[in-house]
Amino acid sequence: MTLGSQIAWDDTVLPFQLDRSDVRGRVARLDGVLEKVLSQHDYPPAIEALVAEMALLTALIGQTIKLRWKLSLQVRGDGPARLIATDYYGPSKEGEPAQIRAYASYDADRLDPTGDAFPQIGKGYFAILIDQGDGMTPYQGITPIAGGSLRTCAETYFAQSEQLPTRFALSFGRSTLAGEAERWRAGGVMLQTMPKASPFAKGEGGSGEGGLMLPEDILDGDDEENWNRANILLDTVDDIELIGPQVQPTDLLVRLFHEETPRVFDPQPVQFGCTCSSERVRQSLSIYSKKDIAYMTTEDGIVTADCQFCGAHYEFEPETLGFQATKEP
């Protein structure tokens, strides 16, 4: 394995299909993307872990959306980890990288910074939102927080809201390559049954937490056997194989699923990206009156705004803001 082949698979998502099992999936490797996302903030370790897991899930799920669409994942809870939010922007042209950004909101006074991360979300919901652009109604799907990780929340969402059995194997953390500084790396595999025209559901409700659906509540017969076989094979994966960089995604698929006839498609590069701008901030403030803008104005006579995703700082003259603006920008 050469350094060049290592770098080639960093910050990519590789789609694949297991022809024998009728299962599709993705392999994701995040390196620079995750490092850039987390370097924007000084998060405590528990929050870093949640953001890293959420960013990896976003890369795996986002690859399925079409060009120019935006996919957002959100987890909101009543615990000290109040919000984890990520966005995936589909590429504007074939061959261009997709963009990912992420941030977290938390209560530092209640947070156990080095404790287990997921329980600190508390009770709440996991949501997926898809924005298809101007003139289209955004899609939103929500399921309750369930299981012991963000991964299981996402699996529950797909079983409950989409009737699509889905499985994630994820690994993430700080790692050090020879001669390099410590940095974040993440990798994962997503498996998902091919969509059916009329998914099969057994009985009323599901067998999961709170009556939520699980894959075994949806599949039957050959579909269930194929799904179970693919999952047993995925159970043999090691963390170091997921994160890389010594094991290429193509080699990993052959190692895990060679009997399932894996077939790969074109990889999708991803990078950190934020769409904030002064014009977008102006648009968001256009609904406020002159009185509201005055309340936002600092002692220095300006209105300020900071992007929660990338940390960009904006300053405006108050007279140029709101629907009662008296001065052009």
Secondary structure, DSSP 8 states (H G I E B T S, - for coil): --HHHHHHHTTEEEEEEETTTTEEEEEEEESHHHHHHHHTS---HHHHHHHHHHHHHHHHHHTTS-TT-EEEEEEEESSSEEEEEEEEE--SSTTS-EEEEEEEEE-TTT--TTS-SGGGG-SEEEEEEEE--TTS--EEEEEE--SSSHHHHHHHHHHHHS---EEEEEEEEEE--TTS--EEEEEEEEEEE---SS----SSS-SSGGG---HHHH--HHHHHHHHHHHHHHTT--HHHHH-SSS-HHHHHHHHHGGG-EEE---EEEEE-----HHHHHHHHTTS-HHHHHHH--TTS-EEEE-TTT--EEEE-GGGSSTT--S--
